[in-house]
Amino acid sequence: MSRFFKRAKLAFLVALFFVIGVVAAFARDGAIGDSIGLGTGRALHVATFARERMSSCWILRHKMPSGYFDHLVVSAGVNDAPGRCVWAIAARLHAGVVVWIRPINSAGPTIDQVAKKYGFHVITYRVGRDHLHPASYAAVAKTVRLVWREGSSSAR
């Protein structure tokens, strides 16, 4: 291979990585919340602002990201049913598509009300052995991605 083609190939690869980096910098997806948000964020491989066993008020004070996100998934309220601060969390979210993972306990109806007011999507999950967390975070992530895709296309 000639020196010209080697340089052209290198220039192409550098430009490609630059474009990918720029697109990734503007396409922001994230997960916010408690242990379910943490597991879902990890399964989605997105920026995750979550911690195990945290109440919605703690999440509001310590884990709320700044800026705009294309897509967010939220899990909050399960550790402090009926979700004392979920309304305040919802008011501070800035995203194109928000998916809220509905808690299986008495916080569920509160999340339904929040989602209805703010136009969020709500998903449920199959409960695992501990009767609280999802049986499969991969399954939750798959559902979230599907809703993100459908929500993004319907918004256009």
BATINU-290800 format. One record per atom (N, C-alpha, C): residue number from 1; x, y, z; atom name. Coordinates in steps of 0.1 Angstrom, whole numbers, plus 2048, in hexadecimal, padded with zeros to 3 digits. Each point is the difference from the previous one (the first is absolute). Example, Ala and Ser with C-alpha at 12.3 -4.5 7.8 and 13.67 -1.06 7.14 Angstrom:
REM residues 2
+-----+-----+-----+-----+----+
|   i |  px |  py |  pz | at |
+-----+-----+-----+-----+----+
|   1 | 884 | 7C7 | 84E |  N |
|   1 | 7F7 | 80C | 800 | CA |
|   1 | 809 | 80C | 800 |  C |
|   2 | 7FC | 80B | 7F9 |  N |
|   2 | 809 | 80B | 800 | CA |
|   2 | 7F8 | 80B | 808 |  C |
+-----+-----+-----+-----+----+
***
This chain:
REM residues 156
+-----+-----+-----+-----+----+
|   i |  px |  py |  pz | at |
+-----+-----+-----+-----+----+
|   1 | 808 | 7F4 | 800 |  N |
|   1 | 7F8 | 80C | 800 | CA |
|   1 | 809 | 80C | 800 |  C |
|   2 | 7FD | 80A | 7F8 |  N |
|   2 | 808 | 80C | 7FF | CA |
|   2 | 7FE | 809 | 80C |  C |
|   3 | 80A | 808 | 801 |  N |
|   3 | 800 | 80A | 80C | CA |
|   3 | 7F3 | 809 | 7FF |  C |
|   4 | 7FC | 804 | 7F4 |  N |
|   4 | 7F4 | 808 | 7FE | CA |
|   4 | 7F4 | 7F9 | 806 |  C |
|   5 | 7FE | 7F3 | 7FC |  N |
|   5 | 7F4 | 7F9 | 805 | CA |
|   5 | 800 | 7FE | 80F |  C |
|   6 | 80C | 7FE | 806 |  N |
|   6 | 801 | 7FE | 80E | CA |
|   6 | 7FC | 80D | 807 |  C |
|   7 | 805 | 80B | 7FB |  N |
|   7 | 7FC | 80D | 806 | CA |
|   7 | 7F1 | 803 | 7FE |  C |
|   8 | 7FB | 7FD | 7F5 |  N |
|   8 | 7F2 | 802 | 7FD | CA |
|   8 | 7F7 | 7F7 | 80A |  C |
|   9 | 805 | 7F4 | 801 |  N |
|   9 | 7F8 | 7F7 | 809 | CA |
|   9 | 801 | 805 | 80F |  C |
|  10 | 80C | 804 | 804 |  N |
|  10 | 801 | 806 | 80D | CA |
|  10 | 7F7 | 80C | 802 |  C |
|  11 | 800 | 809 | 7F6 |  N |
|  11 | 7F8 | 80C | 801 | CA |
|  11 | 7F1 | 7FD | 801 |  C |
|  12 | 7FC | 7F6 | 7F8 |  N |
|  12 | 7F2 | 7FC | 800 | CA |
|  12 | 7FD | 7FA | 80E |  C |
|  13 | 808 | 7F8 | 806 |  N |
|  13 | 7FD | 7FB | 80D | CA |
|  13 | 800 | 80A | 80B |  C |
|  14 | 809 | 80A | 7FF |  N |
|  14 | 800 | 80B | 80A | CA |
|  14 | 7F3 | 808 | 7FF |  C |
|  15 | 7FC | 803 | 7F3 |  N |
|  15 | 7F3 | 807 | 7FE | CA |
|  15 | 7F4 | 7F8 | 805 |  C |
|  16 | 800 | 7F3 | 7FE |  N |
|  16 | 7F5 | 7F8 | 804 | CA |
|  16 | 7FF | 800 | 80F |  C |
|  17 | 80B | 7FE | 807 |  N |
|  17 | 800 | 800 | 80F | CA |
|  17 | 7FB | 80E | 805 |  C |
|  18 | 804 | 80B | 7F9 |  N |
|  18 | 7FC | 80D | 804 | CA |
|  18 | 7F1 | 801 | 7FF |  C |
|  19 | 7FB | 7FC | 7F5 |  N |
|  19 | 7F1 | 801 | 7FE | CA |
|  19 | 7F9 | 7F8 | 80A |  C |
|  20 | 804 | 7F4 | 802 |  N |
|  20 | 7FA | 7F7 | 80A | CA |
|  20 | 800 | 807 | 80E |  C |
|  21 | 80B | 806 | 804 |  N |
|  21 | 802 | 807 | 80C | CA |
|  21 | 7F6 | 80B | 802 |  C |
|  22 | 7FF | 808 | 7F5 |  N |
|  22 | 7F7 | 80C | 800 | CA |
|  22 | 7F1 | 7FB | 801 |  C |
|  23 | 7FD | 7F6 | 7F9 |  N |
|  23 | 7F2 | 7FB | 801 | CA |
|  23 | 7FD | 7FB | 80E |  C |
|  24 | 809 | 7F8 | 805 |  N |
|  24 | 7FF | 7FB | 80E | CA |
|  24 | 7FF | 80B | 80A |  C |
|  25 | 807 | 80A | 7FE |  N |
|  25 | 7FF | 80B | 80A | CA |
|  25 | 7F3 | 807 | 800 |  C |
|  26 | 7F9 | 800 | 7F5 |  N |
|  26 | 7F3 | 807 | 7FF | CA |
|  26 | 7F4 | 7F6 | 803 |  C |
|  27 | 802 | 7F4 | 7FD |  N |
|  27 | 7F6 | 7F6 | 803 | CA |
|  27 | 802 | 7FB | 80E |  C |
|  28 | 7F8 | 805 | 80A |  N |
|  28 | 802 | 7FD | 80E | CA |
|  28 | 7F4 | 7F7 | 804 |  C |
|  29 | 803 | 7F5 | 805 |  N |
|  29 | 7F6 | 7F7 | 807 | CA |
|  29 | 804 | 7FE | 80E |  C |
|  30 | 7F7 | 7FE | 809 |  N |
|  30 | 804 | 7FE | 80E | CA |
|  30 | 7F5 | 7F9 | 808 |  C |
|  31 | 805 | 7FC | 80C |  N |
|  31 | 7F7 | 7F9 | 80A | CA |
|  31 | 802 | 807 | 80D |  C |
|  32 | 7F4 | 802 | 807 |  N |
|  32 | 800 | 807 | 80D | CA |
|  32 | 7F9 | 7F7 | 80A |  C |
|  33 | 805 | 7FF | 80C |  N |
|  33 | 7F7 | 7FA | 80A | CA |
|  33 | 807 | 7F8 | 80B |  C |
|  34 | 7F9 | 7F6 | 804 |  N |
|  34 | 803 | 7F6 | 80A | CA |
|  34 | 807 | 7F4 | 7FB |  C |
|  35 | 800 | 7F5 | 807 |  N |
|  35 | 807 | 7F4 | 7FB | CA |
|  35 | 7FA | 7FB | 7F3 |  C |
|  36 | 7F3 | 802 | 7FD |  N |
|  36 | 7FB | 7FB | 7F4 | CA |
|  36 | 805 | 809 | 7F4 |  C |
|  37 | 801 | 80D | 803 |  N |
|  37 | 806 | 809 | 7F7 | CA |
|  37 | 80E | 7FD | 7FD |  C |
|  38 | 807 | 7FD | 80B |  N |
|  38 | 80E | 7FC | 7FE | CA |
|  38 | 802 | 7F4 | 7F7 |  C |
|  39 | 7F8 | 7F5 | 803 |  N |
|  39 | 801 | 7F4 | 7F8 | CA |
|  39 | 7FC | 802 | 7F2 |  C |
|  40 | 7F6 | 808 | 7FE |  N |
|  40 | 7FB | 803 | 7F2 | CA |
|  40 | 80B | 809 | 7F9 |  C |
|  41 | 805 | 80A | 806 |  N |
|  41 | 80A | 808 | 7FA | CA |
|  41 | 80C | 7F8 | 7FC |  C |
|  42 | 805 | 7F7 | 808 |  N |
|  42 | 80B | 7F7 | 7FD | CA |
|  42 | 7FD | 7F7 | 7F4 |  C |
|  43 | 7F3 | 7FB | 800 |  N |
|  43 | 7FC | 7F7 | 7F5 | CA |
|  43 | 7FF | 808 | 7F3 |  C |
|  44 | 7FD | 80C | 800 |  N |
|  44 | 7FF | 809 | 7F5 | CA |
|  44 | 80D | 806 | 7FB |  C |
|  45 | 80A | 7FF | 809 |  N |
|  45 | 80D | 806 | 7FD | CA |
|  45 | 7FF | 80F | 7FE |  C |
|  46 | 7F8 | 807 | 808 |  N |
|  46 | 7FF | 80F | 7FF | CA |
|  46 | 805 | 807 | 80D |  C |
|  47 | 801 | 80D | 7FF |  N |
|  47 | 803 | 807 | 80C | CA |
|  47 | 7F6 | 7FE | 80B |  C |
|  48 | 805 | 7FC | 80C |  N |
|  48 | 7F7 | 7FB | 80A | CA |
|  48 | 802 | 809 | 80D |  C |
|  49 | 7F5 | 805 | 805 |  N |
|  49 | 800 | 808 | 80C | CA |
|  49 | 7F7 | 7F9 | 80A |  C |
|  50 | 805 | 7F6 | 806 |  N |
|  50 | 7F7 | 7F8 | 808 | CA |
|  50 | 809 | 7F9 | 80C |  C |
|  51 | 7F9 | 7FC | 80A |  N |
|  51 | 806 | 7FA | 80B | CA |
|  51 | 7F6 | 7F6 | 807 |  C |
|  52 | 805 | 7F6 | 805 |  N |
|  52 | 7F7 | 7F6 | 807 | CA |
|  52 | 7FA | 805 | 80D |  C |
|  53 | 7F4 | 7FC | 802 |  N |
|  53 | 7F8 | 803 | 80C | CA |
|  53 | 7FD | 80E | 803 |  C |
|  54 | 7FF | 808 | 7F6 |  N |
|  54 | 7FE | 80F | 802 | CA |
|  54 | 7F2 | 804 | 7FE |  C |
|  55 | 7FB | 809 | 808 |  N |
|  55 | 7F3 | 805 | 7FF | CA |
|  55 | 7FF | 80A | 7F4 |  C |
|  56 | 7F4 | 804 | 7FD |  N |
|  56 | 7FE | 80A | 7F5 | CA |
|  56 | 806 | 80D | 804 |  C |
|  57 | 7FE | 804 | 80D |  N |
|  57 | 806 | 80D | 805 | CA |
|  57 | 80F | 800 | 7FF |  C |
|  58 | 806 | 7F5 | 803 |  N |
|  58 | 80F | 7FF | 800 | CA |
|  58 | 804 | 801 | 7F1 |  C |
|  59 | 7F9 | 7FA | 7F7 |  N |
|  59 | 803 | 800 | 7F2 | CA |
|  59 | 7FF | 80F | 7FB |  C |
|  60 | 7F6 | 807 | 805 |  N |
|  60 | 7FD | 80E | 7FC | CA |
|  60 | 80C | 808 | 804 |  C |
|  61 | 805 | 7FE | 80C |  N |
|  61 | 80B | 809 | 806 | CA |
|  61 | 80D | 7FC | 7FA |  C |
|  62 | 803 | 7F4 | 7FD |  N |
|  62 | 80E | 7FB | 7FD | CA |
|  62 | 802 | 7FA | 7F2 |  C |
|  63 | 7F6 | 7FC | 7F9 |  N |
|  63 | 803 | 7F9 | 7F4 | CA |
|  63 | 7F9 | 806 | 7F3 |  C |
|  64 | 7FB | 80C | 801 |  N |
|  64 | 7FA | 806 | 7F5 | CA |
|  64 | 80A | 806 | 7F6 |  C |
|  65 | 801 | 7FB | 7F4 |  N |
|  65 | 809 | 805 | 7F6 | CA |
|  65 | 7FC | 80D | 7FB |  C |
|  66 | 80A | 808 | 7FB |  N |
|  66 | 7FD | 80D | 7FA | CA |
|  66 | 800 | 7FE | 7F1 |  C |
|  67 | 7FA | 809 | 7FA |  N |
|  67 | 800 | 800 | 7F1 | CA |
|  67 | 7F4 | 7F8 | 7FA |  C |
|  68 | 800 | 800 | 7F3 |  N |
|  68 | 7F6 | 7F9 | 7F8 | CA |
|  68 | 804 | 7F2 | 7FC |  C |
|  69 | 7F7 | 7F7 | 800 |  N |
|  69 | 802 | 7F3 | 7FC | CA |
|  69 | 7F6 | 7FC | 7F4 |  C |
|  70 | 805 | 7F9 | 7F7 |  N |
|  70 | 7F7 | 7FB | 7F5 | CA |
|  70 | 7F6 | 7F6 | 806 |  C |
|  71 | 805 | 7F7 | 809 |  N |
|  71 | 7F8 | 7F5 | 806 | CA |
|  71 | 804 | 7FF | 80E |  C |
|  72 | 7F7 | 7FE | 809 |  N |
|  72 | 802 | 7FD | 80E | CA |
|  72 | 7F7 | 7F4 | 805 |  C |
|  73 | 806 | 7F8 | 809 |  N |
|  73 | 7F8 | 7F6 | 807 | CA |
|  73 | 801 | 804 | 80E |  C |
|  74 | 7F5 | 7FF | 808 |  N |
|  74 | 7FF | 804 | 80E | CA |
|  74 | 7FA | 7F4 | 808 |  C |
|  75 | 806 | 7FE | 80B |  N |
|  75 | 7FA | 7F7 | 80A | CA |
|  75 | 802 | 807 | 80E |  C |
|  76 | 7F4 | 804 | 805 |  N |
|  76 | 800 | 807 | 80D | CA |
|  76 | 7F3 | 7FE | 806 |  C |
|  77 | 800 | 7FF | 80E |  N |
|  77 | 7F3 | 7FF | 807 | CA |
|  77 | 7FE | 7F3 | 807 |  C |
|  78 | 807 | 7F5 | 7FB |  N |
|  78 | 7FF | 7F3 | 806 | CA |
|  78 | 805 | 7FF | 80F |  C |
|  79 | 80A | 808 | 803 |  N |
|  79 | 806 | 800 | 80D | CA |
|  79 | 7F9 | 809 | 80A |  C |
|  80 | 7F7 | 808 | 7FC |  N |
|  80 | 7F9 | 809 | 809 | CA |
|  80 | 7F2 | 802 | 7FC |  C |
|  81 | 7F9 | 7F5 | 7FD |  N |
|  81 | 7F2 | 801 | 7FC | CA |
|  81 | 7F8 | 809 | 809 |  C |
|  82 | 7F8 | 808 | 7FA |  N |
|  82 | 7FC | 801 | 7F2 | CA |
|  82 | 808 | 809 | 7F7 |  C |
|  83 | 80D | 802 | 804 |  N |
|  83 | 809 | 808 | 7F7 | CA |
|  83 | 7FE | 80F | 803 |  C |
|  84 | 805 | 804 | 80C |  N |
|  84 | 7FE | 80D | 805 | CA |
|  84 | 805 | 80B | 7F6 |  C |
|  85 | 80B | 7FD | 7F9 |  N |
|  85 | 806 | 80B | 7F8 | CA |
|  85 | 800 | 7FD | 7F1 |  C |
|  86 | 7F7 | 7F7 | 7FC |  N |
|  86 | 800 | 7FD | 7F1 | CA |
|  86 | 7FB | 80B | 7F8 |  C |
|  87 | 7F6 | 808 | 805 |  N |
|  87 | 7FB | 80B | 7F9 | CA |
|  87 | 80B | 80A | 7FD |  C |
|  88 | 809 | 803 | 80A |  N |
|  88 | 80B | 809 | 7FF | CA |
|  88 | 80A | 7FB | 7F6 |  C |
|  89 | 803 | 7F3 | 800 |  N |
|  89 | 809 | 7FA | 7F7 | CA |
|  89 | 7FB | 802 | 7F2 |  C |
|  90 | 7F3 | 7FD | 7FE |  N |
|  90 | 7FA | 802 | 7F2 | CA |
|  90 | 801 | 80E | 7FB |  C |
|  91 | 7FE | 809 | 809 |  N |
|  91 | 801 | 80E | 7FC | CA |
|  91 | 80E | 805 | 7FB |  C |
|  92 | 80A | 7F9 | 805 |  N |
|  92 | 80E | 804 | 7FD | CA |
|  92 | 806 | 7F8 | 7F4 |  C |
|  93 | 7F8 | 7F7 | 7FA |  N |
|  93 | 806 | 7F8 | 7F5 | CA |
|  93 | 7FF | 807 | 7F3 |  C |
|  94 | 80B | 800 | 7F9 |  N |
|  94 | 800 | 807 | 7F3 | CA |
|  94 | 805 | 7F5 | 7F5 |  C |
|  95 | 7F6 | 7FB | 7FA |  N |
|  95 | 803 | 7F5 | 7F6 | CA |
|  95 | 7F5 | 7FF | 7F5 |  C |
|  96 | 804 | 7FB | 7F5 |  N |
|  96 | 7F7 | 7FE | 7F5 | CA |
|  96 | 7F6 | 7F5 | 803 |  C |
|  97 | 805 | 7F5 | 805 |  N |
|  97 | 7F8 | 7F5 | 803 | CA |
|  97 | 803 | 7FB | 80E |  C |
|  98 | 7F7 | 7FF | 809 |  N |
|  98 | 802 | 7FB | 80E | CA |
|  98 | 7F8 | 7F3 | 802 |  C |
|  99 | 807 | 7F6 | 805 |  N |
|  99 | 7F9 | 7F3 | 803 | CA |
|  99 | 802 | 7FF | 80F |  C |
| 100 | 7F4 | 7FE | 807 |  N |
| 100 | 801 | 7FE | 80F | CA |
| 100 | 7FD | 7F1 | 802 |  C |
| 101 | 808 | 7FA | 808 |  N |
| 101 | 7FE | 7F2 | 804 | CA |
| 101 | 7F6 | 800 | 80B |  C |
| 102 | 7F5 | 7FA | 7FF |  N |
| 102 | 7F5 | 801 | 80A | CA |
| 102 | 804 | 7F7 | 80C |  C |
| 103 | 800 | 805 | 80C |  N |
| 103 | 803 | 7F8 | 80C | CA |
| 103 | 7F4 | 7F6 | 802 |  C |
| 104 | 804 | 7F5 | 805 |  N |
| 104 | 7F5 | 7F5 | 803 | CA |
| 104 | 7F9 | 802 | 80C |  C |
| 105 | 804 | 80A | 809 |  N |
| 105 | 7F9 | 802 | 80D | CA |
| 105 | 7F6 | 80C | 7FE |  C |
| 106 | 7FD | 806 | 80C |  N |
| 106 | 7F5 | 80A | 800 | CA |
| 106 | 805 | 80D | 7F9 |  C |
| 107 | 80C | 801 | 7FC |  N |
| 107 | 804 | 80C | 7F9 | CA |
| 107 | 7FC | 800 | 7F1 |  C |
| 108 | 7FC | 7F4 | 7FB |  N |
| 108 | 7FB | 7FF | 7F2 | CA |
| 108 | 7F6 | 80A | 7FC |  C |
| 109 | 7F5 | 801 | 807 |  N |
| 109 | 7F6 | 80A | 7FC | CA |
| 109 | 805 | 80E | 7FF |  C |
| 110 | 809 | 804 | 809 |  N |
| 110 | 806 | 80D | 800 | CA |
| 110 | 808 | 802 | 7F3 |  C |
| 111 | 807 | 7F6 | 7FC |  N |
| 111 | 808 | 801 | 7F3 | CA |
| 111 | 7F6 | 801 | 7F5 |  C |
| 112 | 7F5 | 7F9 | 800 |  N |
| 112 | 7F7 | 801 | 7F5 | CA |
| 112 | 7FA | 80E | 7FF |  C |
| 113 | 7FE | 807 | 80B |  N |
| 113 | 7FB | 80E | 800 | CA |
| 113 | 80A | 809 | 7FA |  C |
| 114 | 80D | 7FE | 805 |  N |
| 114 | 80B | 808 | 7FB | CA |
| 114 | 802 | 7FF | 7F1 |  C |
| 115 | 800 | 7F4 | 7FC |  N |
| 115 | 802 | 7FD | 7F1 | CA |
| 115 | 7F5 | 806 | 7F8 |  C |
| 116 | 7F4 | 7FF | 805 |  N |
| 116 | 7F4 | 806 | 7F8 | CA |
| 116 | 802 | 80F | 7FF |  C |
| 117 | 803 | 806 | 80B |  N |
| 117 | 802 | 80F | 800 | CA |
| 117 | 80B | 805 | 7F7 |  C |
| 118 | 80B | 7F9 | 800 |  N |
| 118 | 80C | 804 | 7F9 | CA |
| 118 | 802 | 7F9 | 7F2 |  C |
| 119 | 7F8 | 7F7 | 7FD |  N |
| 119 | 801 | 7F9 | 7F3 | CA |
| 119 | 80B | 7F6 | 7FF |  C |
| 120 | 803 | 7FA | 80C |  N |
| 120 | 80B | 7F6 | 800 | CA |
| 120 | 7FA | 7F2 | 7FC |  C |
| 121 | 808 | 7F7 | 7FC |  N |
| 121 | 7FC | 7F3 | 7FD | CA |
| 121 | 803 | 7F8 | 80D |  C |
| 122 | 7F8 | 7F6 | 803 |  N |
| 122 | 801 | 7F7 | 80C | CA |
| 122 | 801 | 7F2 | 7FB |  C |
| 123 | 80A | 7F9 | 806 |  N |
| 123 | 802 | 7F2 | 7FD | CA |
| 123 | 7FF | 7F8 | 80E |  C |
| 124 | 7FD | 7F3 | 7FE |  N |
| 124 | 800 | 7F7 | 80C | CA |
| 124 | 80A | 7F5 | 7FD |  C |
| 125 | 803 | 7F8 | 809 |  N |
| 125 | 809 | 7F5 | 7FF | CA |
| 125 | 7FC | 7F4 | 807 |  C |
| 126 | 805 | 7F4 | 7FC |  N |
| 126 | 7FE | 7F4 | 807 | CA |
| 126 | 809 | 800 | 80C |  C |
| 127 | 7FA | 7FD | 80C |  N |
| 127 | 808 | 801 | 80C | CA |
| 127 | 808 | 7F3 | 802 |  C |
| 128 | 80C | 802 | 806 |  N |
| 128 | 809 | 7F5 | 803 | CA |
| 128 | 7FE | 7F9 | 80D |  C |
| 129 | 809 | 7F9 | 804 |  N |
| 129 | 7FE | 7F7 | 80C | CA |
| 129 | 7FE | 808 | 80D |  C |
| 130 | 806 | 80C | 800 |  N |
| 130 | 7FE | 809 | 80C | CA |
| 130 | 7F3 | 807 | 801 |  C |
| 131 | 7F8 | 7FE | 7F6 |  N |
| 131 | 7F2 | 806 | 7FF | CA |
| 131 | 801 | 810 | 800 |  C |
| 132 | 80B | 805 | 7FB |  N |
| 132 | 801 | 80F | 7FF | CA |
| 132 | 807 | 804 | 7F4 |  C |
| 133 | 80C | 7FA | 7FD |  N |
| 133 | 808 | 804 | 7F4 | CA |
| 133 | 7FC | 7F7 | 7F4 |  C |
| 134 | 804 | 805 | 7F4 |  N |
| 134 | 7FC | 7F9 | 7F4 | CA |
| 134 | 807 | 7F2 | 800 |  C |
| 135 | 7FA | 7F7 | 7FA |  N |
| 135 | 805 | 7F3 | 7FD | CA |
| 135 | 80C | 801 | 7F7 |  C |
| 136 | 7FF | 809 | 7F6 |  N |
| 136 | 80A | 802 | 7F6 | CA |
| 136 | 802 | 80F | 7FD |  C |
| 137 | 80B | 805 | 803 |  N |
| 137 | 803 | 80E | 7FB | CA |
| 137 | 801 | 801 | 7F1 |  C |
| 138 | 805 | 7F6 | 7FA |  N |
| 138 | 801 | 800 | 7F1 | CA |
| 138 | 7F2 | 801 | 7FA |  C |
| 139 | 7F6 | 7FA | 806 |  N |
| 139 | 7F3 | 801 | 7FB | CA |
| 139 | 7FA | 80E | 802 |  C |
| 140 | 803 | 806 | 80C |  N |
| 140 | 7FC | 80D | 802 | CA |
| 140 | 806 | 80A | 7F6 |  C |
| 141 | 80D | 7FE | 7FE |  N |
| 141 | 808 | 809 | 7F7 | CA |
| 141 | 7FA | 7FF | 7F2 |  C |
| 142 | 7FD | 7F4 | 7FC |  N |
| 142 | 7FA | 7FD | 7F2 | CA |
| 142 | 7F3 | 808 | 7FF |  C |
| 143 | 7F7 | 7FF | 80A |  N |
| 143 | 7F3 | 808 | 800 | CA |
| 143 | 803 | 80F | 800 |  C |
| 144 | 809 | 805 | 808 |  N |
| 144 | 803 | 80E | 800 | CA |
| 144 | 805 | 804 | 7F2 |  C |
| 145 | 809 | 7F9 | 7FA |  N |
| 145 | 805 | 804 | 7F3 | CA |
| 145 | 7F5 | 800 | 7F5 |  C |
| 146 | 7F7 | 7F7 | 801 |  N |
| 146 | 7F4 | 7FF | 7F7 | CA |
| 146 | 7F7 | 80D | 802 |  C |
| 147 | 7FE | 804 | 80C |  N |
| 147 | 7F7 | 80B | 803 | CA |
| 147 | 808 | 80D | 7FC |  C |
| 148 | 80D | 801 | 802 |  N |
| 148 | 808 | 80B | 7FC | CA |
| 148 | 7FF | 802 | 7F1 |  C |
| 149 | 801 | 7F5 | 7F8 |  N |
| 149 | 7FF | 800 | 7F2 | CA |
| 149 | 7F3 | 805 | 7FB |  C |
| 150 | 7F5 | 7FA | 806 |  N |
| 150 | 7F3 | 804 | 7FC | CA |
| 150 | 7FD | 80E | 804 |  C |
| 151 | 804 | 804 | 80C |  N |
| 151 | 7FD | 80D | 805 | CA |
| 151 | 807 | 80B | 7F8 |  C |
| 152 | 80D | 7FD | 7FB |  N |
| 152 | 807 | 809 | 7F8 | CA |
| 152 | 7FA | 802 | 7F3 |  C |
| 153 | 7FB | 7F5 | 7FA |  N |
| 153 | 7FA | 801 | 7F2 | CA |
| 153 | 7F3 | 807 | 801 |  C |
| 154 | 7F8 | 7FE | 80A |  N |
| 154 | 7F3 | 806 | 801 | CA |
| 154 | 801 | 80F | 803 |  C |
| 155 | 80B | 804 | 806 |  N |
| 155 | 802 | 80E | 803 | CA |
| 155 | 804 | 809 | 7F4 |  C |
| 156 | 804 | 7F9 | 7F5 |  N |
| 156 | 804 | 807 | 7F4 | CA |
| 156 | 7F5 | 804 | 7F7 |  C |
+-----+-----+-----+-----+----+
***
